[in-house]
């Protein structure tokens, strides 16, 4: 049984997730910790819960989701795992941060490129990877079917969708990703988004104005 812990980090109010299993292994998804206090908050939780981080996973490479890549990589001896198509996005971290007048440290290069159909095994549970481009060229979601949960990055939000005006974004591609990869899931699947509160597939099918027009 997986446990999902959420942290809200950085000026972008980004959701960082620590997903742990029944034997205290965990994965860190989209570490957005921006400063030393947020890095400490993340590490304190992992230490107090006596967790062992096995993977550093990125749903995509935008700055707010990878601010903490370097810290997590160095602290836990991990390399980022991301879709190959988002490598240019990840590599633009310093340049984009300067545009926002924010400080950042370059992310380590990925150790693994994730593709649709790959799986992340965590104890007795599995996170299936689906390719959901549109917000960025290589956006992916992590789905645990037995627990009916989706870690979705910036693909789908409660009553909204990810922005598509950044380099590599495409509105119609994003809508297609949501309809074909997420809206085919049962209504009671919970979506943990990259920003804001969780939602469900059923709620978004009924109420999301971007997908019901």
Residue pairs with C-beta under 8 A, 6 or more apart in sequence:
1 21
1 22
1 125
1 147
2 19
2 20
2 21
2 122
2 123
2 125
2 144
2 147
2 149
3 19
3 20
3 21
4 17
4 18
4 19
4 149
4 151
4 192
5 17
5 18
5 19
5 20
5 45
5 49
6 15
6 16
6 17
6 192
7 15
7 16
7 17
7 18
7 32
7 33
7 38
7 41
7 42
7 45
8 14
8 15
8 16
9 15
9 16
9 31
9 32
9 33
9 34
9 38
9 42
9 67
9 68
10 32
10 33
10 34
10 38
10 64
10 67
11 34
11 102
12 32
12 63
12 64
12 195
13 195
14 30
14 32
14 64
14 65
14 67
14 194
14 195
15 30
15 32
15 192
15 193
15 194
15 195
15 196
16 28
16 29
16 30
16 31
16 32
16 33
16 42
16 68
17 28
17 29
17 30
17 151
17 192
18 26
18 27
18 28
18 29
18 42
18 45
18 46
18 51
19 26
19 27
19 29
19 122
19 127
19 151
20 26
20 49
20 51
20 122
21 122
21 123
21 124
21 125
22 123
22 124
23 123
24 49
24 50
24 51
24 52
25 51
25 52
25 53
25 54
25 122
25 123
26 46
26 51
26 52
26 53
26 54
26 122
27 53
27 54
27 55
27 56
27 57
27 120
27 122
27 127
28 42
28 53
28 55
28 56
28 57
28 72
28 76
28 78
29 57
29 58
29 59
29 142
29 151
30 57
30 58
30 59
30 65
30 66
30 153
30 194
31 42
31 56
31 65
31 66
31 67
31 68
31 69
31 71
31 72
32 38
32 64
32 65
32 66
32 67
32 68
33 39
33 41
33 42
33 67
33 68
33 71
34 67
34 68
34 102
38 68
39 68
39 71
39 75
42 68
42 72
43 75
45 51
46 53
53 72
53 76
53 78
54 78
54 122
55 78
55 81
55 120
56 69
56 72
56 73
56 76
56 78
56 79
56 80
56 81
57 80
57 81
57 82
57 114
57 120
57 142
58 65
58 66
58 69
58 80
58 81
58 82
58 86
58 90
59 65
59 139
59 140
59 141
59 142
59 151
59 152
59 153
59 154
59 155
59 194
60 82
60 83
60 86
60 89
60 135
60 136
60 138
60 139
60 140
60 153
60 154
61 82
61 86
61 87
61 88
61 89
61 90
61 91
61 92
61 93
61 107
61 136
61 138
62 89
62 96
62 136
62 154
62 166
63 93
63 96
63 97
63 100
63 102
63 104
64 194
65 153
65 154
65 194
66 80
66 90
66 93
66 107
67 104
69 80
69 90
69 107
69 108
70 105
70 106
70 107
70 108
71 105
72 78
73 79
73 80
73 107
73 108
78 111
79 108
79 109
79 110
79 111
79 112
80 90
80 107
80 108
80 109
80 110
80 111
81 110
81 111
81 112
81 113
81 114
82 90
82 110
82 113
82 114
82 138
82 140
83 113
83 114
83 115
83 131
83 138
83 139
83 140
84 113
84 115
84 138
85 133
85 136
85 137
85 138
86 136
86 137
86 138
86 139
87 110
87 113
87 138
88 137
88 168
89 136
89 137
89 138
89 167
89 168
90 107
90 110
93 104
93 106
93 107
94 104
94 106
97 103
97 104
114 129
114 140
115 129
115 131
116 129
116 130
116 131
116 140
117 128
117 129
118 129
119 126
119 127
119 128
119 129
120 126
120 127
120 129
120 142
121 127
125 144
125 146
125 147
126 144
126 145
127 142
127 143
127 144
127 151
128 142
128 143
128 144
128 145
129 140
129 141
129 142
129 143
130 140
130 141
130 143
130 181
130 182
131 138
131 139
131 140
131 177
131 181
132 139
132 140
132 141
132 152
132 153
132 155
132 174
132 177
132 178
132 181
132 182
133 139
133 170
133 173
133 174
133 177
134 155
134 162
134 164
134 169
134 170
134 171
134 172
134 173
134 174
134 175
134 176
134 177
134 178
135 153
135 154
135 155
135 161
135 162
135 163
135 164
135 166
135 169
135 174
136 154
136 166
136 168
136 169
137 168
139 153
139 154
139 155
139 162
139 177
140 153
141 150
141 151
141 152
141 153
141 155
141 181
141 182
142 150
142 151
143 149
143 150
143 151
143 185
143 189
148 185
148 186
148 188
148 189
148 190
149 189
149 190
149 191
149 192
150 182
150 185
150 189
150 190
150 191
150 192
150 201
151 192
152 182
152 191
152 192
152 193
152 194
153 162
153 193
153 194
154 162
154 163
154 193
154 194
154 195
155 161
155 162
155 174
155 177
155 178
155 182
155 193
156 162
156 178
156 182
156 191
156 193
156 199
156 204
156 208
157 193
157 194
157 195
157 196
157 199
158 193
158 196
158 197
158 198
158 199
158 203
158 204
159 199
159 204
159 207
159 208
159 209
160 196
160 208
160 210
161 174
161 175
161 178
161 208
161 210
161 211
162 169
162 174
162 194
163 169
164 170
164 171
164 173
164 174
175 210
175 211
178 204
178 211
179 211
182 191
182 201
182 204
183 201
183 204
183 205
183 211
185 201
186 201
186 202
187 200
187 201
187 202
187 205
188 200
188 201
188 202
189 200
189 201
190 198
190 199
190 200
191 198
191 199
191 200
191 201
191 204
192 198
193 199
204 211
205 211
205 212
206 212
